[in-house]
């Protein structure tokens, strides 16, 4: 939806003043875990991005926000597409940077169990793989074999995207925003006691491994 809206805005931008020379669109890749950043994403979509879009229009350009995780979370991706999510994200990052925005809280994103067996890009039974393993397998088979390296075997899909954007293809325009853990603790103080555990699970790390990886 966001990408389609951006494309519509770009088309309108190009037809309003046909005598002008237009600049390429400003493309931003938005990266975060999806389940615990709904409030922030809504704020960006409703308050910040419209202002930036207007500003881009005054400079004869358009704003395009690319947000694969949120599209999948809202159910616009079919199950078969979900297994390509990492590959699609890495493609966008490598081909459409420079602007990369990442929001991080206490969630690490989807990852394989540290005890999971290693597999190669070829000769793997896809039906036997988990959703995360399918994502890794498909991305590795389509130009991103580096994710199978020992250094990355325990990374979440989110960390692999960050690695591609900020380390392997650093454009100088990667921005990271970290949520203060105290914010969640203060928020839970105003939640009824019988609802706190359920709501806390939405924001807090699921286990010690995830907490450790986020801390690193």
N, C-alpha and C positions, 0 to 999 in steps of 0.2 A: 504494500500500500504506500509506504513512504517513498519507495523508489518510483512508483507509478506517478505519485503526486509531484515528485521532483521533475519527472520527465514532462508532465503537463505544464508545470511552471516554466520550464525551459522553452517549450514550444510557444507558450504565450509571450514569453520574453522576446523571442525571435520575430514574432509577427507584429508586435506593438509599434516598433520603429524600424521598418525595413531598410531605411537609409543608413542606419548605423552599422558599424563594424563591431560584432559581438566577440567577446572573449570566451575561452573555454569555460565550462562550468567549474565551480569550486566543489570538489568531491571530498566528502568526509566519511571515513569509516568509523562507525561507533561500535565499541567493543566492551562487553561486560557480561557477567552472568545475568540472566534474564529474570529469574524468579524474585530477586531481592532488590531490584532497582526500578520498580514500576513508578514510584513517586518521582524519582529523578528524571526518568525518561519522559513521563508525561509533561513535566515542567519544561524540558528541553523542546519537546515537540510543540507545545502550546504557547510558550512564551519566548524562548530564545531563538529557535530556528526561524520562525516567521520574521523576526527582526533582522537576523542575518541574511535571510533571503531578500528582504527589501533593500538592505545595504548592497548586496551583490547586484541587484537589478540597477541601482543607481550607477554602478560601475560597468554596466553593459555585460553582466554575467548572471549566473544562476547558481543557487546552492542545491547540491544533491547529497543527501544523507543516506548512506548505505548501512543497513542494520540487519544482518542475516539472522542473528540470534532472536531478535524481537519478532521477526516475521514468522520464525518457526514456533516460538512460544505461543503466538496468537492463532496458530492452527492453519496458516496459509501454506505450509509445506506438507506434502504427502509423505508417508512413511519412507517411500523409496528415496525421496529427496533428502530426508533427514540424514541418511547415511552418506550423502555427498556434502554435507554442510561444511565440514572442515576444508575440503578441496575448494568449494566455492569461495569461502572466506579468504583462503590463501591466494586464490586467483585474483580476487578483488584487491587485496593488499598489494600484491606485486605489480598489478597493471594500472591501478587507479589512485595510488597514493599521490600527493604527499601527506594529506592530513589524516591523522590517526588519533582518536580520542578513546581513552580506556578508563572505565570507572571500576574500582575494586573495593570490595567490602570484606566480609569474613567467609565468603564462598570462593571455592577454587575452580568451579566448573566441573564438567563431566570428565572422568578419568578412569583408566583401567586399574584394577586392583594391583597393588605392588607385587602380589604373589602370582599374577597372571603370567602365563608362558609367553615368551617372545615368538613372533612370527615374522615371516619374510613377505616381501611385496608380491611374490609369485607363488603359485601352488598352494594357496590357502583356501580351505572350504568356507565360503562366505556364510553359508547357512549356520555354521557352528559358531560364528563370531557374535559378540555383543554389539550394540549400537555404536559404542565408542570405538571398538576394534574395527568395525566396518568403516568408520570414518577415517581412521588411521590407515587402514589397508588401501582404501580408494585414493586417498591423497598421496600416499607413498608410490602408488602405481602410476600416478599421473603427474610426475615431475617433482615431487617433494620427498624423495627417498631419505633426506637428512633426518626426518622425524623418527626413523627407525634406529638412529644412532644411539649408542648406550647412554649418552648424556641426556637424551630426551625421552627415553622409554617410559619414565614415570610421570611425564608431564600431562597436565589436563589439556583438553582441546583449546581452552582459553589461553593457556600459557604458550602453546604452540603458535597461536595467532600473534601473541605479543612478541615472541621470539622472531617471527618472520618480519613483523613491522618495525620493531624498535632496534633489533640487533643485526639481522641479516640485510635489511633494506632500509636502514635509518635515513629518513629524508631530512631530518632536522626539525620536523613538525609533528612529533609524537608527544601527546599530552596525557598525563596520568593524574587521576583524581582519586584520593583514598578517603573512604568514609571512616570517621573516628568511631571506634567501637563503643565509646561512651554514649554516642547518640542512640544506639539501640537500647542500651541499659536504661537510659532516661526515658525513652519511649515506652518501654515495657512497664515502667512504674505507673503509667496511666491506663494500663490494660487490665481488665478484670482478671483476678487470680486464676479462674478456671480456663482462661483463654491464653494465658502467657506461654505455656509450653508449646502450643500449636503455632503461635505467631513467632516465637523465638526460633523455632526450627526453620522458618523461612529465611532468617537472616544469619543465624549462627552456623559455624562449621559443623558438619555432620559427624565427624569422628576426629580422633587425635591426629591421624595422618593428614587430613585436610587442614586442620588447624596449624600443623607444622609447616605444610607447604605454603600456606598463605603467609605465615610469619617469615619464611625465607625470602 
